[in-house]
């Protein structure tokens, strides 16, 4: 039976498909589309069906460009397709491209869930894509921890100092619990403190509130709060879908940092993910350098993601680099104007 294109896929059917896919990713779920729709993006879910059942597809996020240039079409961590099935992959890309053109997209940007390998690069080039001239939206390099061993083995795979800090936090009176809705203001305060201290941008409170409401209620996320004598000192939000889990947002106060609450938080997040059947835990973002450069440089640098790498490397795991952002251009002139406008803004 031939594959059939499906547009405006029902959210429930879509999420069931995503959850069972081998490359399931929270950024491809309908709640993520709903979250982004509250912040200037328009989601659409398209796919391929075989006998009425979804077998491939993508959630596309559209954003209107200024100056009447049209829209951008962006697929984070997708499409979800069998990249080894040449016909299915081609049909998936053509279905997405058809939808993007119908929305007057000047280009389609993919950030596929693929390792950065020469064969995959050639495959994307053969499908009409080229490496995006813009920086990838999602981090290209990350650390992924294997959750399949028992807890003692996972701990033993960590750096000894990290294991020590996890245990130290418990001895120093740090406790970790699942946060409730009424704890969200405390989380916002911790995020503001962390953003100011480390000089990085954070989302608005409304963004974190929406993420909490959309994902925690489904069991696809948990907000964990670390406390010392009932005082919030650190927090993180962990997401999980299928066999995969991701650490997206973390924050800490400027007090009680010597009690190492962030180490215990990460461990409890891993334990939660493992308890719900996850086999991987993605620490989500480190400097985009090869492992030799990472290890040779991390003690000397604290800019950008270098500070978080120094923290994350202690949990063990495998450094993974994905293929990054690739563009398929539909309107070359408008695309060039858009690039030129961005360049001007960057210089300004």
C-alpha positions in Angstrom: 0.0 0.0 0.0 1.5 3.4 -1.0 2.3 6.0 1.7 -0.2 8.8 1.9 0.4 12.4 3.0 -1.6 13.6 6.0 -2.0 17.3 7.0 -3.3 18.8 10.2 -2.8 15.6 12.1 -5.0 15.1 15.2 -2.8 15.9 18.3 -3.7 12.7 20.1 -2.8 10.5 17.2 0.3 12.6 16.6 1.5 12.3 20.2 1.0 8.5 20.2 3.1 8.3 17.0 5.9 10.5 18.5 6.0 8.6 21.8 6.5 5.2 20.1 9.0 6.5 17.6 12.6 5.4 18.1 13.7 9.1 17.8 10.9 10.4 20.0 11.6 14.0 21.1 9.6 16.3 23.3 10.2 19.1 20.8 8.1 17.2 18.3 5.0 16.8 20.6 1.8 18.7 20.3 2.2 20.3 23.7 5.5 21.8 22.5 3.7 23.2 19.6 1.0 24.7 21.9 3.8 26.2 24.1 5.5 27.9 21.1 2.1 29.1 19.7 1.9 31.3 22.8 5.1 33.0 21.8 4.7 34.0 18.1 5.0 30.5 16.5 2.3 28.7 14.6 2.5 24.8 14.7 1.4 22.4 12.1 1.7 18.6 12.1 2.1 16.7 8.9 2.9 13.1 8.2 2.8 10.0 6.1 0.3 7.2 6.8 0.4 3.5 5.8 -3.0 1.9 6.0 -4.3 4.9 8.0 -1.5 4.7 10.6 1.1 7.4 11.0 4.6 6.1 10.1 6.6 9.4 9.6 6.2 13.1 9.9 7.1 16.4 11.5 5.8 19.2 13.6 6.6 22.4 11.8 6.8 25.7 13.5 6.1 28.8 11.4 7.1 32.3 12.2 6.0 35.4 10.3 9.0 37.6 9.1 9.0 41.4 9.1 8.9 43.5 5.9 6.3 41.2 4.3 9.0 38.6 3.5 6.7 35.7 4.3 7.4 33.0 6.9 10.1 30.7 8.2 9.4 27.0 8.6 11.3 25.3 11.3 11.4 21.6 12.3 13.2 21.1 15.7 14.5 17.6 16.2 12.6 16.3 13.2 11.3 15.0 11.0 10.6 11.6 12.6 11.2 9.2 9.7 13.2 6.1 8.9 16.3 7.8 7.4 17.5 4.4 6.2 14.4 3.9 4.1 15.2 6.2 1.2 11.7 6.4 -0.2 10.1 7.1 3.2 12.6 9.8 4.0 12.1 11.4 0.5 8.3 11.3 0.8 8.5 12.8 4.3 10.6 15.7 3.1 8.3 16.3 0.1 5.2 16.4 2.4 6.9 18.9 4.7 8.0 21.0 1.8 4.5 21.1 0.4 3.1 22.3 3.7 5.9 24.9 4.1 5.3 26.3 0.6 1.5 26.5 1.3 2.4 28.8 4.3 4.5 31.0 2.1 7.7 29.9 3.8 10.9 31.3 2.2 12.9 28.4 3.5 12.5 25.2 5.5 15.0 24.7 8.3 15.4 21.2 9.7 17.4 20.2 12.8 17.1 16.4 12.4 17.8 13.9 15.3 20.8 12.6 13.4 24.4 12.1 14.3 26.8 14.3 12.3 28.0 11.7 9.8 29.2 12.1 6.2 26.5 9.7 4.8 23.7 11.8 6.5 25.1 15.0 5.2 25.2 13.6 1.7 21.6 12.4 2.2 20.4 15.8 3.2 22.2 17.4 0.3 20.5 14.9 -2.1 17.1 16.1 -0.7 17.9 19.7 -1.6 19.3 21.0 1.7 22.4 22.8 2.6 24.0 23.6 6.0 22.2 26.7 7.4 24.3 29.9 7.5 22.6 30.6 10.8 23.6 29.2 14.2 21.6 26.1 15.2 18.7 26.8 17.5 19.2 23.6 19.5 22.7 22.7 20.8 24.6 20.5 18.4 26.8 18.9 21.0 25.6 17.3 24.2 26.3 14.6 26.8 23.9 11.6 26.9 23.9 9.3 29.9 23.0 5.6 29.7 20.3 4.9 32.3 20.0 1.1 31.5 22.5 0.0 34.3 21.4 -0.1 37.9 21.8 3.0 40.0 25.0 1.9 41.6 26.6 1.4 38.2 25.4 4.8 36.9 27.0 6.4 39.9 30.2 4.5 39.4 30.4 5.8 35.8 30.5 9.4 37.1 33.6 11.3 38.1 34.5 10.6 41.8 34.1 14.3 42.7 30.5 14.3 41.3 29.6 11.2 43.3 31.1 12.9 46.4 29.0 16.1 45.8 25.8 14.1 45.3 26.3 12.4 48.7 27.6 15.6 50.3 24.3 17.4 49.5 22.4 14.7 51.3 24.7 15.0 54.4 24.4 18.8 54.4 20.6 18.7 54.7 19.6 19.2 51.0 16.3 17.6 50.2 14.6 17.3 46.8 10.9 17.1 46.0 8.6 17.5 43.1 7.5 21.1 42.9 3.8 22.1 42.7 2.1 24.9 40.9 2.5 27.2 44.0 6.2 26.7 43.8 6.5 28.3 40.3 7.2 31.8 41.7 10.2 30.4 43.6 11.4 28.8 40.4 11.1 32.1 38.5 13.2 33.8 41.2 15.9 31.1 41.0 16.0 31.5 37.2 16.3 35.3 37.5 19.2 34.9 40.0 21.0 32.4 37.8 20.5 34.4 34.6 21.9 37.5 36.3 24.8 35.7 37.9 25.9 33.8 34.8 24.9 36.5 32.3 22.6 34.5 30.1 19.1 35.1 28.8 16.1 33.4 30.3 12.5 32.9 29.3 9.6 34.9 30.8 7.8 33.5 33.8 4.8 32.9 31.5 6.9 30.6 29.3 8.0 28.4 32.2 4.5 28.4 33.6 3.1 27.2 30.3 5.7 24.5 30.0 4.9 23.3 33.5 1.1 23.2 32.8 1.4 21.5 29.4 3.9 18.8 30.3 3.8 18.0 34.0 0.1 17.2 33.9 0.8 14.6 31.2 3.7 13.0 33.2 6.1 14.1 30.5 8.0 16.5 32.8 8.8 17.2 36.4 9.9 20.3 38.1 12.3 19.3 41.0 13.0 21.7 43.8 16.0 21.4 46.1 15.6 22.9 49.6 17.7 23.6 52.7 15.5 23.9 55.8 12.5 24.5 53.4 14.3 27.3 51.6 14.4 26.8 47.8 18.0 26.8 46.8 18.0 25.1 43.3 15.5 23.7 40.8 15.4 22.0 37.4 12.8 20.9 34.9 13.3 17.5 33.3 11.3 16.2 30.4 10.7 12.6 29.3 9.0 10.9 26.4 9.3 7.2 25.4 12.8 6.0 26.4 14.4 9.5 26.3 14.8 12.2 28.9 16.2 15.7 28.7 17.4 18.3 31.2 16.3 21.7 29.8 16.1 24.3 32.5 18.1 24.7 35.7 18.7 27.4 38.3 20.2 27.9 41.7 20.3 30.5 44.4 23.4 32.4 45.5 23.2 30.9 49.0 24.0 27.3 50.1 25.9 26.6 46.9 28.6 24.9 49.0 26.0 22.3 49.9 26.0 21.1 46.2 22.2 21.1 45.7 22.5 21.1 41.8 24.4 17.7 41.9 21.7 16.0 44.0 19.0 17.5 41.7 20.5 16.0 38.6 20.8 12.6 40.3 17.2 12.7 41.3 16.1 13.8 37.8 18.0 10.8 36.4 16.3 8.5 39.0 12.9 9.8 38.0 13.6 9.3 34.3 14.9 5.8 34.9 11.8 5.0 37.1 9.5 5.8 34.2 11.4 3.6 31.7 13.8 6.1 30.1 17.1 4.6 28.9 18.9 7.9 28.1 19.3 11.2 29.9 20.4 14.1 27.7 22.2 16.9 29.6 21.3 19.2 26.7 24.2 21.4 25.5 27.9 21.7 25.9 30.5 23.7 23.8 30.6 22.6 20.2 34.2 21.4 20.4 35.7 17.9 19.9 36.3 15.9 23.1 40.1 16.5 23.0 39.6 20.3 22.9 36.9 20.1 25.6 39.1 18.3 28.0 42.1 20.4 27.3 40.3 23.7 27.7 37.5 23.4 30.3 39.6 24.3 33.3 40.6 27.6 31.6 37.3 28.9 30.3 34.0 29.9 31.9 32.3 31.8 29.0 29.3 30.5 27.1 28.7 26.8 27.8 32.1 26.2 29.2 31.0 26.6 32.8 28.2 24.2 32.4 30.5 21.7 30.7 32.7 21.6 33.7 29.6 20.7 35.7 28.0 18.2 33.3 31.1 16.2 32.4 31.2 14.9 35.9 28.1 12.8 35.4 29.8 10.6 32.8 28.0 9.7 29.6 28.8 10.0 26.0 29.5 13.2 24.0 27.2 13.3 21.0 27.2 15.7 18.1 24.1 16.0 15.9 24.0 17.2 12.3 22.7 20.7 13.1 20.5 23.0 11.1 20.0 22.5 7.3 18.0 24.9 5.0 16.0 24.2 1.9 15.3 27.5 0.2 12.1 28.2 -1.6 12.3 31.9 -2.3 16.0 32.8 -2.9 15.6 36.5 -3.2 13.6 36.9 -0.1 15.9 34.5 1.7 18.9 36.7 0.8 17.1 39.8 2.0 16.4 38.0 5.3 20.0 37.0 5.7 21.1 40.6 4.9 18.7 42.0 7.4 19.9 39.7 10.1 23.5 40.6 9.3 22.7 44.3 9.7 21.0 43.6 13.0 24.0 41.6 14.2 26.4 44.4 13.4 24.1 46.9 15.1 
